[in-house]
Amino acid sequence: MIWTEIKYKKSEVDQAGDILVSENPSLTEIDRAITILDNWRSSHSFPLHVFKVRLKRVSKEVDPDALVVQRLKRTPAIIRKLEREQTKHMNLSQMQDIGGCRAVLSNVNLVRQLCEEYYEKGKHCDLKHEFKKKKDYITNPKPDGYRSIHLIYKYDSDKKSKKYNGLLIEIQIRSKLQHLWATAVETVGHFTNQALKSNEGDKDWIDFFKLISSFFANMEGTYIVPDTPENEFELYTKVKELSKKLQVIQKIRSWSSLLKLLEDKKKFSAAFYLLDLNIDTKQLAITSFERNEEEAANRAYSEAEKKTRDEKLNKDIVLVEADTTKELKKAYPNYFLNTNEFIFILQKYLDNPPKPTL
C-alpha cells in the first residue's frame, strides 16, 4: 500500500492557506496553493486510517451496531473554515479536522462510554499518539444545535510512519439521533443553497434545526440548545409553526424522490468512495476504489474539485472510506438524500404533542 507523503514544509502549507483566503490572488498563486493543499490533505490518509481502525475496534466493543467511517475534508469546507471570523487566526497546518473519522452509536449513553473507553484506555495502553483536546458539544451544544463529542489527537510514531508525525486527526463520536440531525441539516443546506452547517442562511431554517436539536436533546435527556424553550410544550409549538411555514416534511420528501444515482460497478474490495453530488441536476455519481488505490482516489478527488471550481458547478464532493456500501449510505445519507428516519421522528413528534404545563 502506497500512502501519500508530505511534500511541503508547514510554512509553505500556511502560505497556501493565506493565498486561498486572500482577496486578489493570481491564477498562478491559486494553482500552486491548491496543489499544496491537495498534498497536505492527502497526506492525512495514513494517520487517519490508523485512527479509524482503532476507533472501529473499540466502538464495536462498546456497541456492536456502531457505524465507523472516515473522510478527508472538502476543499471548499477548508477554505470556508479559514475565512470564518472565529478561525481567521488559525493557520492551515493547525486545522484539526482535515482528516476525520466518525463513530455513530445507538444512544447517547454509549457515546459517553465510547469516549471514556477510547480516551482513558488509550492513555494507559496502546495509544501512543498525543491527545490534544476534547470538545463536548453534548454537554455544551453549539448555538446552531450541533451536538457531538470531538477528540483531537496528534499523530506520533517511532516507526517508518514517523514522517506523518504532527498531523492532527479529529474523532467525532455521536449518537444516532445526533447523526440524523446533522445529516438532515446538510441535506436541506444542499437543496436550499445555504451553508446551514456553518449557521449561515435563512433564519427560519436555522431556528427550525436549533429547535429540533433541543427536541432530540430532550429525547436523550441531555442539555438543550441555548436560546431555545425549556418548556416542552412551548418547544413543540414553535417546531410545529416552523414545520408548517417551511413545509419541511413535504420539501424534504420531494427532494429525496428526485435523486438520480449514477453508481459504478462496485469492486469486490472497494474501500474508498468518491461521492459527487450535483445539486442542480440532482445526480449523485459514485466512483469506488480498492484499498491499494488510495493515491488514485485522492487524485480523482482533487481533479473532481478542480473541475467543479473551473466550470463553476454547483456540486458537493467528498472522498470517504467505508467498509461496505451499506455503511457508506448510513454514514452519509445526506448525499443519498435519505432523510426517512429524520422525517419519521419529526412526523411522530408533530402528531403527538406534549401536554401543556401550568
C-alpha positions as CSV (number, residue, x, y, z in Angstrom):
1,M,0.0,0.0,0.0
2,I,1.5,3.3,-1.1
3,W,0.3,6.3,1.0
4,T,0.7,10.0,0.1
5,E,3.8,11.6,1.7
6,I,4.2,15.2,2.7
7,K,6.0,17.2,0.1
8,Y,5.9,20.7,1.6
9,K,7.0,22.5,4.7
10,K,4.5,23.8,7.2
11,S,5.4,27.3,6.3
12,E,4.5,26.6,2.7
13,V,1.2,25.0,3.7
14,D,0.3,28.0,5.8
15,Q,1.2,30.4,3.0
16,A,-1.0,28.4,0.7
17,G,-3.9,28.8,3.1
18,D,-3.3,32.5,3.3
19,I,-3.4,32.7,-0.5
20,L,-6.6,30.8,-0.7
21,V,-8.4,33.3,1.5
22,S,-6.7,36.5,0.2
23,E,-8.7,39.0,-1.9
24,N,-6.9,39.1,-5.3
25,P,-4.5,36.2,-5.7
26,S,-3.2,35.5,-9.2
27,L,-4.2,32.3,-11.1
28,T,-0.6,31.0,-10.7
29,E,-0.7,31.6,-6.9
30,I,-4.1,29.8,-6.7
31,D,-2.9,26.8,-8.7
32,R,0.2,26.4,-6.5
33,A,-1.8,26.9,-3.3
34,I,-4.4,24.2,-4.4
35,T,-1.5,21.8,-5.3
36,I,0.0,22.2,-1.8
37,L,-3.4,21.9,-0.1
38,D,-4.2,18.7,-2.1
39,N,-0.9,17.1,-1.0
40,W,-1.4,18.3,2.6
41,R,-4.9,16.9,2.8
42,S,-3.9,13.6,1.1
43,S,-1.0,13.1,3.5
44,H,-3.5,12.7,6.3
45,S,-4.8,9.5,4.8
46,F,-2.4,7.1,6.5
47,P,-2.7,8.5,10.1
48,L,-6.5,8.8,9.5
49,H,-6.6,5.1,8.6
50,V,-4.7,4.2,11.7
51,F,-7.1,6.0,13.9
52,K,-10.1,4.7,12.1
53,V,-9.0,1.0,12.6
54,R,-8.7,1.5,16.4
55,L,-11.9,3.5,16.6
56,K,-13.8,0.8,14.9
57,R,-12.4,-1.9,17.1
58,V,-13.2,0.0,20.3
59,S,-16.6,1.1,19.1
60,K,-17.7,-2.4,18.3
61,E,-16.7,-3.5,21.8
62,V,-19.0,-0.8,23.2
63,D,-21.8,-1.1,20.6
64,P,-21.9,-4.0,18.1
65,D,-24.2,-1.8,15.9
66,A,-21.7,1.1,15.9
67,L,-21.0,2.7,12.5
68,V,-17.5,3.9,11.8
69,V,-16.2,5.8,8.7
70,Q,-13.6,8.3,7.8
71,R,-13.3,11.2,5.4
72,L,-10.9,13.9,4.1
73,K,-12.3,17.4,4.5
74,R,-13.6,19.0,1.3
75,T,-11.6,21.9,-0.1
76,P,-14.5,24.4,0.0
77,A,-15.1,23.5,3.6
78,I,-11.4,24.0,4.4
79,I,-11.4,27.4,2.8
80,R,-14.7,28.5,4.5
81,K,-13.2,27.5,7.8
82,L,-10.1,29.6,7.2
83,E,-12.3,32.5,6.2
84,R,-14.7,32.4,9.2
85,E,-14.2,35.2,11.7
86,Q,-13.6,32.9,14.7
87,T,-10.8,31.0,12.8
88,K,-9.0,33.8,11.0
89,H,-6.1,33.5,13.4
90,M,-5.7,29.8,12.5
91,N,-3.1,28.6,10.0
92,L,-3.9,25.8,7.6
93,S,-1.3,23.5,9.2
94,Q,-3.1,23.9,12.5
95,M,-6.6,22.8,11.2
96,Q,-7.7,19.9,13.4
97,D,-10.3,18.2,11.2
98,I,-8.7,17.9,7.7
99,G,-8.6,14.1,8.5
100,G,-11.6,13.0,10.5
101,C,-13.2,9.7,11.5
102,R,-16.7,9.3,12.9
103,A,-18.4,6.8,15.2
104,V,-22.2,6.7,15.3
105,L,-23.6,4.8,18.3
106,S,-27.1,3.7,19.1
107,N,-27.6,6.1,22.0
108,V,-26.0,8.9,23.9
109,N,-25.0,6.7,26.9
110,L,-23.0,4.6,24.6
111,V,-21.4,7.7,23.1
112,R,-20.1,8.7,26.6
113,Q,-19.0,5.2,27.3
114,L,-17.0,5.0,24.0
115,C,-15.5,8.4,24.7
116,E,-14.3,7.2,28.1
117,E,-13.1,3.8,26.7
118,Y,-11.2,5.4,23.8
119,Y,-9.6,8.1,25.8
120,E,-9.0,6.5,29.2
121,K,-7.8,3.1,27.9
122,G,-5.8,4.7,25.2
123,K,-4.0,6.8,27.7
124,H,-2.8,3.8,29.7
125,C,-2.2,1.2,27.0
126,D,-1.7,1.1,23.2
127,L,-2.4,4.6,22.1
128,K,0.9,6.5,21.9
129,H,-0.4,9.5,20.0
130,E,-0.6,12.8,21.7
131,F,-4.1,13.8,23.0
132,K,-4.7,17.5,22.3
133,K,-8.2,18.4,23.1
134,K,-11.7,17.3,23.9
135,K,-14.8,19.2,22.7
136,D,-18.0,18.1,24.4
137,Y,-20.9,19.6,22.3
138,I,-23.4,17.4,24.1
139,T,-22.9,19.0,27.5
140,N,-22.4,22.3,25.7
141,P,-24.4,22.3,22.4
142,K,-23.3,24.7,19.8
143,P,-25.6,27.7,19.3
144,D,-26.7,26.3,15.9
145,G,-27.8,23.0,17.5
146,Y,-24.8,20.8,16.7
147,R,-24.2,18.1,19.3
148,S,-21.4,15.5,19.4
149,I,-18.1,14.8,21.1
150,H,-14.8,15.6,19.4
151,L,-11.4,14.2,20.4
152,I,-8.3,15.7,18.8
153,Y,-5.1,13.8,18.5
154,K,-1.6,14.5,17.1
155,Y,-0.2,11.5,15.3
156,D,3.1,10.3,16.8
157,S,5.0,7.2,15.8
158,D,8.6,5.9,16.2
159,K,8.2,3.5,13.2
160,K,8.6,4.1,9.5
161,S,5.4,6.2,9.5
162,K,7.0,8.8,11.7
163,K,7.1,11.0,8.6
164,Y,3.5,11.8,9.4
165,N,4.2,12.8,13.0
166,G,2.5,16.0,14.0
167,L,-0.5,15.7,11.7
168,L,-3.8,16.3,13.5
169,I,-6.8,13.9,13.4
170,E,-10.3,14.6,14.7
171,I,-12.5,11.8,16.1
172,Q,-16.2,12.5,16.2
173,I,-18.5,10.4,18.4
174,R,-22.2,11.0,18.1
175,S,-25.5,9.2,18.8
176,K,-27.9,8.1,16.1
177,L,-30.2,11.0,16.8
178,Q,-27.4,13.5,16.7
179,H,-26.3,12.0,13.3
180,L,-29.8,12.2,11.9
181,W,-30.0,15.8,12.8
182,A,-26.6,16.7,11.3
183,T,-27.2,14.9,8.0
184,A,-30.7,16.5,7.7
185,V,-29.0,19.9,8.1
186,E,-26.7,19.1,5.3
187,T,-29.5,17.8,3.1
188,V,-31.5,20.9,3.5
189,G,-28.4,23.0,3.0
190,H,-27.7,21.2,-0.3
191,F,-31.1,22.0,-1.8
192,T,-31.7,25.5,-0.4
193,N,-28.2,26.5,-1.4
194,Q,-27.4,27.7,2.1
195,A,-24.5,27.0,4.4
196,L,-26.7,25.9,7.2
197,K,-24.0,23.7,8.5
198,S,-22.0,26.9,9.2
199,N,-25.0,28.6,10.7
200,E,-25.5,30.8,7.6
201,G,-28.7,31.2,5.7
202,D,-32.4,31.7,6.2
203,K,-33.2,32.4,9.8
204,D,-36.3,30.2,9.8
205,W,-34.3,27.1,8.7
206,I,-31.6,27.9,11.2
207,D,-34.2,28.3,14.0
208,F,-36.0,25.1,13.0
209,F,-32.9,23.0,13.3
210,K,-32.0,24.6,16.6
211,L,-35.4,23.7,18.0
212,I,-35.2,20.1,16.6
213,S,-31.8,19.7,18.2
214,S,-33.4,20.6,21.6
215,F,-36.2,18.2,20.9
216,F,-33.7,15.5,20.3
217,A,-31.8,16.5,23.4
218,N,-34.9,16.1,25.4
219,M,-35.4,12.7,24.0
220,E,-31.8,11.8,25.1
221,G,-32.1,13.5,28.5
222,T,-29.2,15.9,27.7
223,Y,-28.7,19.7,27.6
224,I,-30.8,21.7,25.2
225,V,-29.5,24.3,22.7
226,P,-29.0,27.8,24.1
227,D,-31.9,30.2,23.5
228,T,-34.5,27.5,22.8
229,P,-37.6,27.0,25.1
230,E,-37.1,24.9,28.2
231,N,-40.8,24.3,28.3
232,E,-41.5,21.2,26.2
233,F,-45.0,22.4,25.0
234,E,-43.6,25.8,24.0
235,L,-40.8,24.0,22.1
236,Y,-43.3,21.8,20.4
237,T,-45.5,24.8,19.4
238,K,-42.5,26.6,17.8
239,V,-41.4,23.4,15.9
240,K,-44.9,22.9,14.6
241,E,-45.2,26.5,13.5
242,L,-41.9,26.5,11.6
243,S,-42.5,23.0,10.1
244,K,-45.8,24.3,8.6
245,K,-44.3,27.6,7.4
246,L,-41.3,25.9,5.8
247,Q,-43.2,22.8,4.6
248,V,-40.4,20.8,6.0
249,I,-41.7,17.3,5.5
250,Q,-43.2,17.9,2.0
251,K,-40.0,19.6,0.8
252,I,-37.5,17.0,2.1
253,R,-39.6,14.2,0.7
254,S,-39.8,15.8,-2.7
255,W,-36.0,16.3,-2.8
256,S,-35.4,12.7,-1.9
257,S,-37.6,11.5,-4.8
258,L,-35.5,13.5,-7.4
259,L,-32.2,11.8,-6.8
260,K,-30.6,10.1,-9.8
261,L,-27.9,7.6,-8.7
262,L,-25.0,7.0,-11.1
263,E,-23.2,4.2,-9.4
264,D,-20.2,2.5,-10.9
265,K,-19.8,-1.3,-10.7
266,K,-18.5,-1.9,-7.3
267,K,-15.2,-3.7,-7.0
268,F,-15.2,-6.6,-4.6
269,S,-12.7,-5.0,-2.2
270,A,-13.8,-1.3,-2.6
271,A,-12.7,0.8,0.3
272,F,-12.7,4.4,-0.9
273,Y,-15.8,6.1,-2.4
274,L,-15.8,9.4,-4.2
275,L,-19.3,10.9,-3.8
276,D,-20.0,13.6,-6.5
277,L,-23.4,15.2,-5.9
278,N,-24.7,17.7,-8.5
279,I,-27.1,19.9,-6.7
280,D,-28.7,21.3,-9.8
281,T,-29.3,18.1,-11.7
282,K,-29.9,16.0,-8.5
283,Q,-27.4,13.4,-9.7
284,L,-25.1,11.5,-7.4
285,A,-22.1,9.9,-9.1
286,I,-20.2,7.3,-7.1
287,T,-16.7,6.1,-8.0
288,S,-15.2,3.3,-5.9
289,F,-11.5,2.5,-5.3
290,E,-9.8,-0.5,-3.8
291,R,-7.6,-0.3,-0.7
292,N,-4.4,-0.2,-2.8
293,E,-5.8,2.7,-4.9
294,E,-5.7,5.3,-2.2
295,E,-3.4,7.6,-4.2
296,A,-5.6,7.3,-7.3
297,A,-8.7,8.1,-5.1
298,N,-7.1,11.2,-3.7
299,R,-6.0,12.3,-7.2
300,A,-9.6,11.8,-8.5
301,Y,-10.9,13.8,-5.5
302,S,-8.6,16.7,-6.4
303,E,-9.5,16.6,-10.1
304,A,-13.2,16.5,-9.4
305,E,-12.9,19.5,-7.1
306,K,-10.8,21.4,-9.7
307,K,-13.4,20.7,-12.5
308,T,-16.1,22.0,-10.2
309,R,-14.2,25.2,-9.5
310,D,-13.2,25.8,-13.1
311,E,-16.7,25.2,-14.5
312,K,-18.4,26.9,-11.6
313,L,-20.6,23.8,-11.0
314,N,-23.0,23.6,-8.0
315,K,-21.6,20.4,-6.6
316,D,-20.7,18.8,-3.2
317,I,-17.9,16.3,-3.5
318,V,-16.2,14.2,-0.8
319,L,-13.9,11.2,-0.6
320,V,-14.8,8.8,2.2
321,E,-13.7,5.4,3.4
322,A,-16.2,2.8,4.5
323,D,-16.0,-1.0,4.8
324,T,-19.3,-1.5,2.8
325,T,-21.7,0.4,0.7
326,K,-24.3,-0.2,3.3
327,E,-22.2,1.6,5.9
328,L,-21.5,4.3,3.3
329,K,-25.2,5.0,2.9
330,K,-25.8,5.1,6.6
331,A,-22.9,7.4,7.3
332,Y,-23.7,9.9,4.6
333,P,-27.4,9.8,4.0
334,N,-27.3,13.5,3.1
335,Y,-25.5,12.6,-0.2
336,F,-28.2,10.0,-0.9
337,L,-30.9,12.4,0.2
338,N,-32.2,9.8,2.6
339,T,-33.9,11.5,5.5
340,N,-36.6,8.9,6.0
341,E,-35.7,8.3,9.7
342,F,-35.5,12.0,10.4
343,I,-38.9,12.7,8.8
344,F,-40.4,9.7,10.6
345,I,-39.4,11.0,14.0
346,L,-40.4,14.6,13.2
347,Q,-43.9,13.4,11.9
348,K,-44.4,11.3,15.1
349,Y,-43.5,14.3,17.2
350,L,-45.9,16.6,15.4
351,D,-48.7,14.0,15.7
352,N,-48.2,13.6,19.5
353,P,-47.9,17.0,21.2
354,P,-46.8,17.1,24.8
355,K,-49.4,18.2,27.4
356,P,-49.2,21.9,28.3
357,T,-47.8,22.6,31.8
358,L,-49.2,25.2,34.1
